[in-house]
Amino acid sequence: MIFIAVSWWQTGKADLTWVRLSSTAIFVSAAILGLWDVWLWRTPLVQRIPVVPRCVRGTWKGQLASNWRHPDRPDQPVVGEVYLVVKQTSTSIEAKLVTCASQSNSTVAKIAVINNNILLTYIYMSEPDLRVQQMSKIHYGTTVLEVIGSPSRRMKGRYWTDRGTSGELNFNQYRRKIAGDFEEAVELFSNERSTEAIADMERVGLEATSTVARWPRRTASLRVPSSCRRGSSRPMTPGPRSGRPRSARSA
């Protein structure tokens, strides 16, 4: 409006040429910024630029070890398989940790560089399934994970909660696809022979040939355990015969 008023005051008429040019410039700039925020920033070439946030977007498979104890077996350590689902753009990031018995969603998350270490830090709320809330209540916590490799190959770190428990997390497998829940995350990593899986393994720095040699001939063991399926009322706990901890996902 100021430009129109000045042009009218100087020339006696409103010059709208600059308005058409600025509209085009704004549209092109917005399109480039949108493309950058969603996709360009995480391409391998751009990821080499130091000021660009490290990309950890996707689904990560790892292990959890916690000092939380199952009420029925307080002498058994709690270990288990967990999946971290990360939604990320160049300006925002969300993290969700899923297990067969609970789900933790970040309320605040950030990729930070501290002492030349790249860290994924987030505050979360954990909401166990109703079938296990008698022994594991809804709680809040904080997770700090160190991102290793460029591009990212592994993440490891710690978490602690407001109920006095803590533990370690180690993620060493990765898929680009975003999993919606625990069952979908398990399915992502069960199809080890897919072309996408081979590409992902190469991305995290593994030798595809050696990995193929270690693939199991049968994948039945990779299915979701019956105790983790929807509707099951029995949480996974250490087996009475072997004494080996299977998992207690609600930690």
Order of alpha helices (4+ residues) and beta strands (2+ residues): alpha-alpha-alpha-beta-beta-beta-beta-beta-beta-beta-beta-alpha-alpha-alpha
